[in-house]
Amino acid sequence: MPQQDQVLQEWCARLIQAFELEGTEVDVDAVLALAGRAAHSVVRPAAPLTTFIAGYAAGVAVGMGQAGSGLAMASAIEAAGAQCPSDESTTTETRTEPGSEKA
């Protein structure tokens, strides 16, 4: 997947430039791991929602001077991941995709 990694890094750089966040480093692998964990332990649409909220929380922490960007992102990713149900506690009902219920 080297090509995919390169595409994601370029996309990340493009977004950082578009939002004038030069100098901000993003741990793409950690963000993708969080998205995967949310998608598989909650429901698939939880992935973008979880990563958005974690990113927002990190931005607020940086903006308020509570932490630098690296620490804020790592902490937000860890906190969001901790909220994802573990495999043992996830029920079939929790994992059912909306609209996939049988009538």
C-alpha positions in Angstrom: 0.0 0.0 0.0 2.9 2.5 -0.5 0.9 4.2 -3.2 -2.1 4.7 -0.9 0.2 6.0 1.9 1.6 8.5 -0.5 -1.8 9.6 -1.7 -3.0 10.0 1.9 0.2 12.0 2.8 -0.3 14.3 -0.2 -4.0 14.7 0.7 -3.1 15.6 4.3 -0.5 18.1 3.1 -3.1 19.7 0.7 -5.6 20.1 3.6 -3.0 21.5 5.9 -2.1 24.1 3.3 -5.8 24.9 2.5 -6.5 25.5 6.2 -3.2 27.4 6.7 -2.0 24.9 9.3 1.6 24.7 8.0 3.9 23.1 10.5 1.1 20.9 11.9 2.0 17.2 11.8 -0.8 14.6 11.5 -0.2 11.0 12.4 -2.3 9.6 9.6 -1.9 6.0 10.8 -3.2 6.9 14.3 -6.2 8.7 12.7 -7.0 5.8 10.4 -6.6 3.4 13.3 -9.1 5.4 15.4 -11.5 5.5 12.4 -11.2 1.8 12.0 -11.8 1.1 15.7 -14.9 3.3 15.7 -16.2 1.8 12.4 -15.9 -1.8 13.7 -17.0 -1.3 17.3 -19.9 1.1 16.9 -21.2 1.4 13.3 -19.3 2.4 10.1 -20.5 6.0 10.0 -19.0 6.5 13.5 -15.6 6.6 11.8 -15.7 10.1 10.3 -17.7 11.4 13.2 -15.2 10.1 15.8 -12.2 11.5 13.9 -13.9 14.9 13.4 -14.7 15.2 17.1 -11.2 14.1 18.2 -9.7 16.6 15.8 -12.0 19.4 17.0 -11.1 18.6 20.6 -7.4 18.7 19.8 -7.9 22.0 18.1 -9.7 23.5 21.0 -7.0 22.3 23.4 -4.3 23.9 21.2 -6.3 27.1 20.8 -6.8 27.4 24.6 -3.1 26.8 25.2 -3.6 23.6 27.0 -1.2 21.6 24.9 0.9 21.7 21.7 -0.6 20.2 18.6 1.2 16.8 18.8 0.2 16.2 22.4 -3.3 17.5 21.8 -3.9 15.2 18.8 -2.4 12.1 20.6 -4.5 12.8 23.7 -7.7 13.3 21.7 -7.1 10.1 19.7 -6.5 8.2 22.8 -9.6 9.6 24.6 -11.8 8.9 21.6 -10.4 5.4 21.2 -11.1 4.7 24.9 -14.8 5.5 24.2 -15.1 2.8 21.5 -16.7 -0.4 22.9 -14.3 -3.3 23.2 -15.0 -6.4 21.2 -16.2 -8.2 24.3 -18.7 -5.5 25.2 -20.0 -4.8 21.7 -23.3 -6.4 21.0 -24.7 -7.5 17.7 -27.3 -4.8 18.1 -24.7 -2.1 18.5 -22.9 -3.3 15.3 -26.0 -3.4 13.1 -25.8 -0.8 10.4 -28.8 1.6 10.1 -31.3 0.3 7.5 -30.0 -3.3 7.7 -32.5 -4.5 10.2 -34.7 -7.3 9.1 -38.4 -6.7 8.9 
